[in-house]
């Protein structure tokens, strides 16, 4: 298993799809780098993507301002007001919930963290609700916004959805999405901007948390108010910055994770073999690389800004049937045993 050098912080991601990008870009190498109260947040955080051919990204001008407090609800006993001038929304939330800015998008999303199912357990689940500003609407309605999200994130088609009203605006809710805890996501278009809400777990999923999940959802959605965002949000779209494909290089774009890259045109990974996995407690992706004199089975593990690669070959049951038993045994042993610790310096 080989480890890459540390990746540039500006391209860092922490989810399994980052490992997928590494798989698509670097199957043939043994070391790789990842392409990875009332409170008022400061102006929106800018996430940029490097490109040598892109034109400067446009900046959304601030919308005309009006007194946001005129649109916001009034605090009551047990309910506090959250106000985001930059993102154009406010709401009431139960005073026993903790406000946290989103780790990846602290200027655009706010998270409310509530009670845990089992406070004494080493691993447990708690009620979490977040509200996020997601940029311009791109001409979509709320149902179209939800459909586009489902398409990009490959949400299971059987998960139910329905219309509702949130903040006095038409919204579209998808209820029961898979996750660490099942998720409820609502999508709202407001005056040309996209907003979303995320609740986990859904009330019916964890009985001990049903009351709290209903409480926070009803408190926020019942009091949420919108007004023109007062921050100048820099919003970069893929088509504005991604490089063009050439005869020798193809373009790979991940709208879900917000990056794009070129890879050699003669590079043909077996896309159907890509599988998300957890190895050594870290997110990973496992795939079959058909290139070379014989195919290989590979895993890329992402841990603390490093990508670790495991390669087993030849991975060709048809050509070498007698060897697959041994290759499976060493693969299972190796991938079932990694542990990570600080390097000795």
C-alpha positions, -999 to +999 in steps of 0.1 A: +000+000+000+015+033-011+008+067+003+006+099-017+020+133-009-003+158+009-029+173-014-033+210-019-057+224+007-078+242-020-088+210-036-093+189-005-125+169+000-134+145+027-160+123+011-158+090-008-164+107-041-130+123-038-116+088-039-136+082-070-119+111-086-086+097-077-096+064-091-106+080-124-074+101-126-047+079-112-054+042-116-019+034-129+002+049-102+011+037-068+010+071-052-015+098-059-028+132-046-064+140-041-081+166-064-098+171-028-289+340+198-289+364+169-259+356+148-249+373+115-224+355+093-198+374+073-201+375+035-203+342+016-172+319+015-158+315-020-149+281-033-128+283-064-117+257-090-084+262-108-083+264-146-059+279-170-086+286-196-115+299-176-128+334-176-132+351-142-163+340-124-191+365-122-201+379-089-238+381-080-245+417-071-261+424-037-298+426-039-316+458-027-317+458+011-346+463+034-349+459+071-346+421+076-360+423+111-393+434+097-396+400+080-382+380+109-402+364+137-399+376+173-381+356+199-404+339+225-397+320+257-376+290+248-371+301+212-341+320+199-338+339+166-311+331+140-305+358+114-283+356+083-281+389+066-257+377+039-278+347+030-312+363+033-331+342+059-340+340+096-359+316+118-366+306+153-351+275+170-354+258+204-330+273+229-315+239+238-302+234+203-266+243+195-258+265+165-228+254+144-215+267+111-211+241+085-176+227+083-173+229+045-195+259+039-194+280+071-206+312+053-235+296+035-250+270+058-260+269+095-265+237+114-286+231+146-275+202+167-299+187+192-302+158+217-285+124+212-304+091+211-280+077+237-257+102+253-237+075+270-229+055+239-196+057+221-214+059+188-250+073+186-271+095+165-286+129+173-311+153+158-295+177+132-311+203+110-293+226+086-304+255+064-283+265+034-281+291+007-271+274-025-267+302-051-288+313-081-319+293-091-307+289-127-343+293-137-356+263-118-387+259-098-386+241-064-397+207-079-372+211-107-345+219-081-353+188-061-353+167-093-319+180-103-305+173-069-318+138-070-302+133-104-268+146-094-267+127-061-283+095-076-310+094-050-330+061-050-361+066-071-384+049-046-378+076-019-411+095-016-414+133-023-442+158-018-450+195-021-453+217+010-450+254+019-420+266+038-414+303+047-445+312+027-429+297-005-436+266-025-411+239-015-404+203-026-395+177+001-378+144-003-383+122+028-364+091+038-331+094+018-304+070+030-276+082+051-260+077+085-295+085+097-323+087+071-326+122+058-354+147+049-344+173+024-365+203+013-357+225-017-370+260-020-366+286-047-369+322-034-367+352-057-341+337-079-321+319-053-318+283-041-322+273-005-323+238+011-331+223+045-318+190+058-332+170+088-317+138+101-330+114+113-365+116+100-389+116+129-403+081+123-368+065+119-356+067+156-385+066+180-365+080+209-358+111+188-392+115+172-404+143+194-372+163+191-371+158+153-406+170+149-400+199+173-370+213+154-385+208+120-418+225+129-400+253+147-377+262+118-401+256+089-429+273+107-409+305+114-385+306+084-386+340+066-367+352+036-355+386+025-330+398-002-295+384+006-271+413+015-238+396+006-221+396-027-220+358-034-193+346-057-208+316-074-187+295-099-204+271-123-187+242-139-192+255-175-174+287-165-142+271-153-138+236-165-112+229-192-123+217-226-117+181-237-092+175-265-083+147-288-058+134-262-077+143-230-112+137-218-131+158-192-144+144-160-169+166-140-183+159-106-212+183-100-218+166-067-184+175-053-176+206-073-146+198-093-135+188-128-104+175-144-089+161-176-076+125-180-059+108-209-082+098-237-068+063-238-076+058-201-106+035-198-114+024-163-141-002-158-167+023-146-191-005-137-166-019-112-164+013-091-176+006-056-177+028-025-161+011+005-147+016+040-112+003+046-094+008+079-123+030+090-116+055+062-136+062+030-124+043+000-132+032-035-125-002-050-123-008-088-109-030-116-083-015-139-083-034-172-051-017-186-017-033-189-006-068-197-032-080-171-060-064-152-057-054-115-080-050-086-073-017-068-084+003-038-078+039-030-082+049+006-085+086+016-072+093+052-062+127+066-054+143+032-035+113+019-045+087-007-033+051-001-034+027-030-037-011-028-031-031-060-037-069-065-029-085-099-034-103-121-072-099-115-084-121-144-105-151-132-110-162-169-073-163-177-059-174-143-088-192-125-065-212-103-049-181-088-081-162-079-085-181-046-051-170-034-056-134-047-089-132-029-073-144+003-045-119+003-069-091-007-094-099+021-065-100+046-049-068+035-080-047+030-095-060+063-065-049+084-052-014+077-048+010+106-035+046+104-013+065+129+010+095+130+043+091+112+075+090+132+095+121+125 
